[in-house]
Amino acid sequence: MNKYLLYTIALVILAFVQRFLVSKLLILHASPDILAIFIAFVSMSTGQRTGTNFGFGAGLIAGILSGDLGLSALLGTVQGFVAGFFHVPQESHATSVKKKRMFYAASATALIAGNLLQSLLSDPLSLPLYVRIPETVILGTLMSMMLTVLLYHFALKKLLKD
Amino acid sequence: MLTRKTTDVSSFFRFIAKHTAYLYFLLYCTLSIMLMQLQRKETLDAIRERGLVINAAIGKQFTDATAIFTQERDNQHLFLQNARLFARLLRQQAALRDAGELKAIVANAPQWTGRFKVARVVDRRFSATENMLIIDAGSRQGVARDMAVLTPDGLVGRVIDVSQNYAKVMPVVNRNFMVSVVSDSTRTNGLLAWRNGNERLAKIEHVPVSSKLLVGEGVATSGYSTFASRGIPVGQIIRISKDKLFYNVDVRLAVDFSSLSWVLVSLAKPSMEKIELMQSPDSPEKGE
C-alpha cells in the first residue's frame, strides 16, 4: 500500500484517538498529544515539505473534530515544519540510534512549539500565562514525550528501520 | 545580457524549489490565520457546527460504550438515591397526614367539656386478651389517672396509668372497660361493655325489657360515669333483642380504633369524692 495513503489512514484514526481517548488523560490542564508525535514522525521520515503539508492536513482534521479549525491547522503546520529540520533521508543510511535521537528531537521540538503556540493563542480556561505555560508546555511536553518513548519502542521503531 | 537574465530567473526558481517547505509553511500559516480570523464568520460557523455534531455524536457513542462498564455502579447509585427520596417522601407524607389529622381534631374538638390535651397514639395492642393504647402525654402535660380520652367522634377510653411523658389508656374495646351510658332519645340508662372480638361492636347491659329503647338511637356517656363528662358520644344502637329480664343491645362504636392516631385527653379532673363514695361498702359500719 502507498506509504502516504497509509499515513493518511493512520492520521484519521489517530485524530479520533487523540480527541476521544488521549485528551481525556488530563493532569492539571495538560494532556499528551499523540497527533503531534505522529506529525513529527512523518515529517522526520519524509522531509520538511511533506511534513508541513501533512501537519496542515492533520491540523484541519483535528480542527474539524475539536471545532477550532484555524488554530489546529496552524499548530499542525508549525509542528510539521519544525520537525522537518530533523529529517533523516532514507538514503542516508543513518544508524537506528541516530534515527531514534532525531525522532525524539523532532517530537520534542514539535511538541514544545505546538504547546507554546497553543498556550499563547488559546486560553479556554482563562488561566494566567504563568500558569498556562508551565502546565501546557512543560507538563504537556513531558507527558507526550513519555508517550513518544512508548510509541517508538512498540510501533515506530520497526517503521523507522524499514 | 539575456543569458544573465536567464541565469537570474533560473537561480530564483532553484531557490524556490529548494525552499518550497518555507513557502508551504508561509502559505499554510497564512491560511490558518485566515481561518482563525474567519472562524467567527457564518460560513465557518456552519462547518464548526457540523464538526461539533460529529464530535458530539461520536462522543455520545464513546460515552455509551464506556457506560456499559459503569452501569452497575450507576444503577447502585440510582437505587440508593431512589431509596433516599422514597424515605423522604414517606416522612413528608406522614407529616402531612399527621398535620391534617391534628388540625381536624383540634378544629372539631367537642365544646361540651373543658380543656383538652392533644396526644398522639404511640403504641397500641389490640388482641383477644389485652387491648391497650399508649399516648405521648403524661403527668408533665397534666394528664392524670381516670381522665377520659376521646376524639371528636366519641369516647376512646380511660387513662389507667401515667408516667412523666406517657399515659396508658384502657380503650372501650377492652373486656375490663365499662362506662355508664344513656340513649339520647329515650334517655335509657345502661352499662356499655365490650365483650366480643369485633372492635366496632359493644353491648349495653342492664337494660330492662320494660325500657323503650330504639334501634338507631345514639348513645352517650351519662352523668353516672366516674371519669367521663356527661354527653360524650359513644356509638349508635344497631340491634336490640330480648332476653329474660334484659335487652341484648348491640352498639356500633363511634370511634374507629383501627385508624386511631390522635386523641384528646379531657383534662377535667374526675370527681374523687364521687369515686370514693361509690367504692365504699354498701352496708353501714356497725358501731360498738
HADDOCK unambig.tbl for C-alpha pairs under 7 A between the chains (distance, minus, plus):
assign (segid A and resid 20 and name CA) (segid B and resid 59 and name CA) 6.77 0.50 0.50
assign (segid A and resid 48 and name CA) (segid B and resid 21 and name CA) 5.90 0.50 0.50
assign (segid A and resid 49 and name CA) (segid B and resid 20 and name CA) 6.59 0.50 0.50
assign (segid A and resid 49 and name CA) (segid B and resid 21 and name CA) 4.13 0.50 0.50
assign (segid A and resid 52 and name CA) (segid B and resid 21 and name CA) 6.84 0.50 0.50
assign (segid A and resid 52 and name CA) (segid B and resid 24 and name CA) 6.87 0.50 0.50
assign (segid A and resid 52 and name CA) (segid B and resid 25 and name CA) 6.24 0.50 0.50
assign (segid A and resid 56 and name CA) (segid B and resid 28 and name CA) 6.60 0.50 0.50
assign (segid A and resid 64 and name CA) (segid B and resid 48 and name CA) 6.56 0.50 0.50
assign (segid A and resid 64 and name CA) (segid B and resid 51 and name CA) 4.93 0.50 0.50
assign (segid A and resid 65 and name CA) (segid B and resid 51 and name CA) 5.47 0.50 0.50
assign (segid A and resid 65 and name CA) (segid B and resid 52 and name CA) 6.67 0.50 0.50
assign (segid A and resid 65 and name CA) (segid B and resid 55 and name CA) 5.57 0.50 0.50
assign (segid A and resid 67 and name CA) (segid B and resid 48 and name CA) 5.06 0.50 0.50
assign (segid A and resid 67 and name CA) (segid B and resid 51 and name CA) 5.95 0.50 0.50
assign (segid A and resid 67 and name CA) (segid B and resid 52 and name CA) 6.01 0.50 0.50
assign (segid A and resid 69 and name CA) (segid B and resid 35 and name CA) 6.79 0.50 0.50
assign (segid A and resid 70 and name CA) (segid B and resid 32 and name CA) 4.63 0.50 0.50
assign (segid A and resid 70 and name CA) (segid B and resid 33 and name CA) 6.13 0.50 0.50
assign (segid A and resid 70 and name CA) (segid B and resid 35 and name CA) 4.51 0.50 0.50
assign (segid A and resid 70 and name CA) (segid B and resid 36 and name CA) 4.19 0.50 0.50
assign (segid A and resid 71 and name CA) (segid B and resid 32 and name CA) 6.62 0.50 0.50
assign (segid A and resid 71 and name CA) (segid B and resid 36 and name CA) 6.17 0.50 0.50
assign (segid A and resid 73 and name CA) (segid B and resid 32 and name CA) 5.54 0.50 0.50
assign (segid A and resid 74 and name CA) (segid B and resid 29 and name CA) 5.64 0.50 0.50
assign (segid A and resid 74 and name CA) (segid B and resid 32 and name CA) 5.05 0.50 0.50
assign (segid A and resid 77 and name CA) (segid B and resid 25 and name CA) 6.59 0.50 0.50
assign (segid A and resid 77 and name CA) (segid B and resid 28 and name CA) 6.54 0.50 0.50
assign (segid A and resid 77 and name CA) (segid B and resid 29 and name CA) 6.81 0.50 0.50
assign (segid A and resid 81 and name CA) (segid B and resid 25 and name CA) 6.64 0.50 0.50
